[in-house]
Amino acid sequence: MKGGRRLTLVCLLVSGLLVAGDEIRTIVVPGNAAWTDTGIEVIQGQEVEFAAEGTLSLQKGNPQADCGPDGYDLRTLQQPLTDRNLGALIGKVVIAVTVIKDKKTEQEKMDEAAEFFYVGASSRVEMPTKGRLFLGINEIVIGDNAGEFTVTVVTGRE
């Protein structure tokens, strides 16, 4: 077990946040991926603990564009949560996905209903709705990003 993950688990144990029956998963969230599926189904009102570490570059090759899970102190319109730092770790619960097929081009487009929320470096979040949990970066333009966050996710029994 890596030192950072061990420290995260020790902190959760000491704080009393980790109890018997909790499920612990470690998820790697790449900075250049729109969303990462955690494989976790949640229910509305369920409390989920997050502890994240790592560094992203919001612009490859620019050391001034590096940030941790709390993000870079900048807000733009090019991010899902415009009131939070650019590049911060965020989450969403996907409620439903609809696939729409264009009759002329035969191309399929996915449309989803989701609730977004802030995660950052460490948080306890009450799930806003029932659905599948995804983690991502608070930025829409991700093609020039590099790095990743490693996130420990602790869910209790439903």
C-alpha positions as CSV (number, residue, x, y, z in Angstrom):
1,M,0.0,0.0,0.0
2,K,1.4,3.4,-0.9
3,G,2.3,5.8,1.9
4,G,-0.3,8.4,0.9
5,R,-3.1,5.9,0.8
6,R,-2.1,4.3,4.1
7,L,-2.1,7.8,5.7
8,T,-5.6,8.5,4.3
9,L,-6.9,5.2,5.7
10,V,-5.3,6.0,9.1
11,C,-6.8,9.4,9.1
12,L,-10.3,8.0,8.4
13,L,-9.9,5.4,11.1
14,V,-8.7,7.9,13.7
15,S,-11.5,10.4,12.9
16,G,-14.1,7.7,13.4
17,L,-15.3,8.1,9.8
18,L,-14.5,4.5,8.9
19,V,-16.7,1.9,10.5
20,A,-17.4,-1.8,10.1
21,G,-19.3,-2.5,6.9
22,D,-17.8,0.5,5.0
23,E,-16.6,-0.2,1.5
24,I,-13.3,1.4,0.4
25,R,-12.3,1.9,-3.2
26,T,-9.3,3.6,-4.7
27,I,-10.1,5.4,-8.0
28,V,-7.5,7.0,-10.3
29,V,-9.0,10.1,-12.0
30,P,-6.9,11.2,-15.1
31,G,-6.7,14.9,-15.7
32,N,-7.3,14.4,-19.4
33,A,-10.5,12.3,-19.2
34,A,-13.9,13.8,-19.1
35,W,-15.3,11.5,-16.4
36,T,-14.2,8.4,-14.5
37,D,-16.8,5.8,-13.7
38,T,-16.2,4.6,-10.1
39,G,-18.4,1.6,-10.5
40,I,-20.4,2.7,-7.4
41,E,-24.2,2.9,-7.2
42,V,-25.4,5.4,-4.6
43,I,-28.7,6.4,-3.2
44,Q,-30.1,9.8,-2.3
45,G,-28.9,11.0,1.1
46,Q,-26.1,8.4,1.4
47,E,-22.9,9.9,2.8
48,V,-19.8,9.2,0.9
49,E,-16.3,10.1,2.0
50,F,-13.6,11.3,-0.4
51,A,-9.8,11.8,0.2
52,A,-7.8,12.8,-2.8
53,E,-4.1,13.4,-3.6
54,G,-2.1,14.0,-6.7
55,T,-1.2,16.8,-9.1
56,L,-2.7,17.9,-12.4
57,S,-1.3,20.2,-15.0
58,L,-4.2,22.2,-16.6
59,Q,-1.8,22.9,-19.5
60,K,1.0,20.5,-20.3
61,G,4.4,22.0,-20.0
62,N,3.2,25.0,-18.0
63,P,4.4,24.6,-14.3
64,Q,2.2,27.6,-13.3
65,A,-0.9,25.6,-14.3
66,D,-0.4,22.8,-11.8
67,C,-2.9,22.1,-9.1
68,G,-4.0,19.6,-6.5
69,P,-7.5,18.2,-5.9
70,D,-8.7,21.6,-4.5
71,G,-8.0,23.1,-8.0
72,Y,-6.4,26.2,-9.3
73,D,-7.6,29.6,-7.9
74,L,-9.5,30.6,-11.1
75,R,-13.1,30.4,-12.2
76,T,-14.3,30.4,-15.8
77,L,-17.3,29.6,-17.8
78,Q,-15.5,26.5,-19.2
79,Q,-16.1,24.3,-16.2
80,P,-19.1,22.3,-14.8
81,L,-19.1,24.1,-11.4
82,T,-18.5,27.7,-12.2
83,D,-18.4,28.8,-8.6
84,R,-15.5,26.4,-7.7
85,N,-11.8,26.4,-8.6
86,L,-10.7,25.3,-12.1
87,G,-9.3,21.8,-12.1
88,A,-10.8,20.8,-8.8
89,L,-11.9,17.3,-8.2
90,I,-15.7,17.1,-8.6
91,G,-18.3,14.4,-8.8
92,K,-21.6,13.7,-10.4
93,V,-24.3,11.1,-10.0
94,V,-25.8,10.1,-13.3
95,I,-29.5,9.5,-13.0
96,A,-30.4,8.4,-16.5
97,V,-28.8,8.2,-19.9
98,T,-30.7,8.5,-23.2
99,V,-29.2,7.6,-26.5
100,I,-30.5,9.7,-29.4
101,K,-29.8,8.5,-33.0
102,D,-29.7,11.0,-35.8
103,K,-31.8,9.6,-38.7
104,K,-29.7,11.2,-41.4
105,T,-26.2,10.5,-40.2
106,E,-26.9,7.4,-38.1
107,Q,-24.7,8.8,-35.4
108,E,-25.6,8.2,-31.8
109,K,-25.5,11.0,-29.2
110,M,-25.8,10.3,-25.5
111,D,-27.8,12.7,-23.3
112,E,-27.6,12.3,-19.6
113,A,-29.4,13.7,-16.5
114,A,-26.9,14.2,-13.7
115,E,-26.4,16.0,-10.4
116,F,-22.9,17.6,-9.9
117,F,-21.1,18.3,-6.6
118,Y,-17.7,19.5,-5.3
119,V,-15.2,17.0,-3.8
120,G,-11.8,18.7,-3.5
121,A,-9.0,17.1,-1.5
122,S,-11.2,15.8,1.4
123,S,-14.9,15.9,1.9
124,R,-18.0,14.1,3.1
125,V,-20.8,14.5,0.6
126,E,-24.5,13.6,0.9
127,M,-25.5,12.1,-2.4
128,P,-27.9,14.4,-4.2
129,T,-29.8,11.6,-5.9
130,K,-29.8,7.9,-6.7
131,G,-27.6,6.7,-9.6
132,R,-24.0,5.9,-10.7
133,L,-21.1,7.9,-9.2
134,F,-18.5,9.4,-11.5
135,L,-15.5,11.6,-10.6
136,G,-13.9,14.2,-12.8
137,I,-12.1,17.5,-13.2
138,N,-13.8,20.9,-12.9
139,E,-12.8,21.8,-16.5
140,I,-14.5,21.2,-19.8
141,V,-11.3,21.7,-22.0
142,I,-9.3,18.7,-20.9
143,G,-7.2,17.7,-24.0
144,D,-4.1,19.6,-22.8
145,N,-4.2,18.3,-19.2
146,A,-1.7,15.9,-17.7
147,G,-1.4,14.1,-14.3
148,E,-4.0,12.4,-12.2
149,F,-5.7,12.3,-8.8
150,T,-5.8,9.2,-6.7
151,V,-9.1,9.2,-4.7
152,T,-10.0,7.0,-1.8
153,V,-13.8,6.6,-1.7
154,V,-15.5,5.3,1.4
155,T,-19.2,4.3,1.2
156,G,-21.3,2.9,4.0
157,R,-23.9,0.3,3.6
158,E,-27.0,1.5,1.8
